[in-house]
Amino acid sequence: MKNRHSWRPLSWFYKDRHREDSTPVTPGWLDRFNDRLAIRMTIIFGSIWCVYAFILFSLLPVVRPEWQGALLYVSNSIQLVALPALMVGSAILARGNDQRAAEDHAALIEILSDVREEMARLRAMTVNIAEQETQNSEKPTDLVSISNDAIISVNEAAPQTVGEAGAGA
């Protein structure tokens, strides 16, 4: 017999994010603030100026060796804050990329559908042209049809009289 209860840690925290009816949830002010802060921290920690600042920070014990203990504490604190912030910021940016990719995919599927419809129309036109070519090739070459009503013979000789027909024979 299976256990009906499934363990979901922090289900109270994610209750508003995962709804059964799959209606879109508008993020609250705290979620928007956290997202903006995480993205801003990701941009700041990902800049070259932050690299320069950390290089200078790492060289401070050379100038002031007595500060080494305090600098080590500050350095560890920065790592404890920066690493999760970078992970959250990267996840938020990836979510935006996923949304753009889904929109691009939908647009490309629509374009593909249009191209397939156009190809079907062109194939039908090609079949019609091939049928007309076949019909035209079956007609005699010495006759010209003008709008399928009047047929004119191109190689028609001048009308012969009865006397000319007998003299030629």
C-alpha positions as CSV (number, residue, x, y, z in Angstrom):
1,M,0.0,0.0,0.0
2,K,1.4,3.4,-1.0
3,N,1.6,6.3,1.3
4,R,-0.8,9.0,0.2
5,H,1.1,11.7,1.9
6,S,4.0,13.1,-0.1
7,W,6.6,15.1,1.6
8,R,6.9,18.7,0.3
9,P,9.3,20.9,2.3
10,L,8.4,24.5,2.4
11,S,5.1,23.9,0.6
12,W,3.6,26.8,2.5
13,F,6.3,29.1,1.0
14,Y,5.6,28.0,-2.6
15,K,1.8,27.8,-2.2
16,D,1.1,30.9,-4.3
17,R,3.7,30.1,-7.0
18,H,2.3,26.6,-7.9
19,R,-1.4,26.7,-8.3
20,E,-3.6,23.9,-9.4
21,D,-5.6,25.9,-11.9
22,S,-2.4,27.2,-13.6
23,T,-3.6,30.8,-13.7
24,P,-0.7,33.3,-13.9
25,V,0.2,34.8,-10.6
26,T,1.1,38.5,-10.5
27,P,4.3,38.7,-8.4
28,G,4.0,40.8,-5.2
29,W,6.1,43.8,-4.3
30,L,8.5,41.6,-2.3
31,D,9.1,39.2,-5.2
32,R,9.6,42.1,-7.6
33,F,12.1,43.8,-5.1
34,N,14.0,40.5,-4.7
35,D,14.2,39.9,-8.4
36,R,15.5,43.4,-9.0
37,L,18.0,43.2,-6.2
38,A,19.3,39.8,-7.4
39,I,19.6,41.0,-11.0
40,R,21.4,44.2,-9.9
41,M,23.8,42.2,-7.7
42,T,24.5,39.8,-10.6
43,I,25.3,42.7,-12.9
44,I,27.5,44.4,-10.3
45,F,29.4,41.2,-9.3
46,G,29.7,40.3,-13.0
47,S,31.4,43.6,-13.9
48,I,35.1,44.1,-14.4
49,W,35.1,46.9,-11.8
50,C,34.1,44.4,-9.2
51,V,37.1,42.3,-10.2
52,Y,39.4,45.3,-9.8
53,A,37.8,46.1,-6.4
54,F,38.4,42.5,-5.2
55,I,42.0,42.6,-6.4
56,L,42.6,45.8,-4.4
57,F,40.8,44.3,-1.4
58,S,43.0,41.2,-1.6
59,L,46.1,43.3,-1.6
60,L,45.2,45.3,1.6
61,P,46.9,42.8,3.9
62,V,50.2,43.5,2.1
63,V,49.8,47.2,3.1
64,R,48.2,46.6,6.6
65,P,49.1,43.1,7.9
66,E,47.2,43.8,11.2
67,W,43.9,44.0,9.3
68,Q,44.3,40.5,7.9
69,G,41.8,38.9,10.4
70,A,39.1,41.5,9.8
71,L,39.6,41.3,6.1
72,L,39.3,37.5,6.1
73,Y,36.0,37.8,8.0
74,V,34.7,40.4,5.5
75,S,35.9,38.3,2.6
76,N,34.0,35.3,3.8
77,S,30.9,37.4,4.4
78,I,31.1,38.7,0.9
79,Q,31.4,35.2,-0.5
80,L,28.4,34.0,1.6
81,V,26.2,36.8,0.2
82,A,27.6,37.0,-3.3
83,L,27.4,33.3,-4.3
84,P,23.7,32.8,-3.6
85,A,22.9,36.2,-5.1
86,L,24.7,35.3,-8.3
87,M,22.8,32.0,-8.5
88,V,19.4,33.7,-8.0
89,G,20.2,36.4,-10.5
90,S,21.4,33.9,-13.0
91,A,18.1,31.9,-12.5
92,I,16.0,35.0,-13.0
93,L,17.9,36.0,-16.2
94,A,17.5,32.4,-17.4
95,R,13.8,32.5,-16.8
96,G,13.6,35.6,-19.0
97,N,15.6,33.8,-21.7
98,D,13.3,30.8,-21.4
99,Q,10.3,33.1,-21.9
100,R,11.9,34.7,-24.9
101,A,12.8,31.3,-26.3
102,A,9.1,30.1,-25.9
103,E,7.9,33.3,-27.7
104,D,10.4,32.8,-30.5
105,H,9.4,29.1,-30.8
106,A,5.7,30.0,-31.1
107,A,6.5,32.6,-33.7
108,L,8.7,30.2,-35.7
109,I,5.9,27.5,-35.5
110,E,3.5,30.1,-37.0
111,I,5.9,31.0,-39.7
112,L,6.5,27.3,-40.5
113,S,2.7,26.8,-40.8
114,D,2.5,29.7,-43.2
115,V,5.4,28.3,-45.2
116,R,3.8,24.9,-45.4
117,E,0.5,26.4,-46.6
118,E,2.4,28.4,-49.3
119,M,4.3,25.2,-50.3
120,A,1.0,23.3,-50.7
121,R,-0.4,26.2,-52.8
122,L,2.7,26.2,-55.0
123,R,2.5,22.4,-55.4
124,A,-1.1,22.7,-56.5
125,M,-0.2,25.4,-59.0
126,T,2.7,23.2,-60.3
127,V,0.4,20.3,-60.8
128,N,-2.1,22.5,-62.7
129,I,0.7,23.9,-64.9
130,A,1.9,20.3,-65.6
131,E,-1.6,19.2,-66.5
132,Q,-2.0,22.2,-68.9
133,E,1.4,21.4,-70.5
134,T,0.3,17.9,-71.0
135,Q,-3.0,19.0,-72.6
136,N,-1.2,21.5,-74.8
137,S,1.3,18.9,-76.0
138,E,-1.5,16.6,-77.1
139,K,-3.0,19.3,-79.4
140,P,-1.8,19.4,-83.0
141,T,1.0,21.9,-83.7
142,D,-0.5,23.3,-86.9
143,L,-3.6,24.6,-85.1
144,V,-3.9,27.7,-83.0
145,S,-6.7,28.1,-80.5
146,I,-7.9,31.6,-79.6
147,S,-9.7,31.4,-76.3
148,N,-10.9,27.9,-77.0
149,D,-13.6,29.2,-79.4
150,A,-12.0,29.6,-82.8
151,I,-9.4,27.2,-84.2
152,I,-7.2,28.4,-87.0
153,S,-5.0,26.1,-89.0
154,V,-1.6,27.6,-89.5
155,N,-0.4,25.3,-92.3
156,E,-3.6,25.6,-94.4
157,A,-2.8,25.7,-98.1
158,A,-4.7,28.1,-100.4
159,P,-8.0,26.6,-101.5
160,Q,-7.6,24.5,-104.5
161,T,-10.2,24.4,-107.3
162,V,-11.3,21.2,-108.9
163,G,-9.3,21.9,-112.1
164,E,-6.0,22.6,-110.3
165,A,-6.4,19.5,-108.2
166,G,-6.8,17.4,-111.4
167,A,-3.9,19.1,-113.2
168,G,-1.5,18.6,-110.4
169,A,-2.2,14.8,-110.4
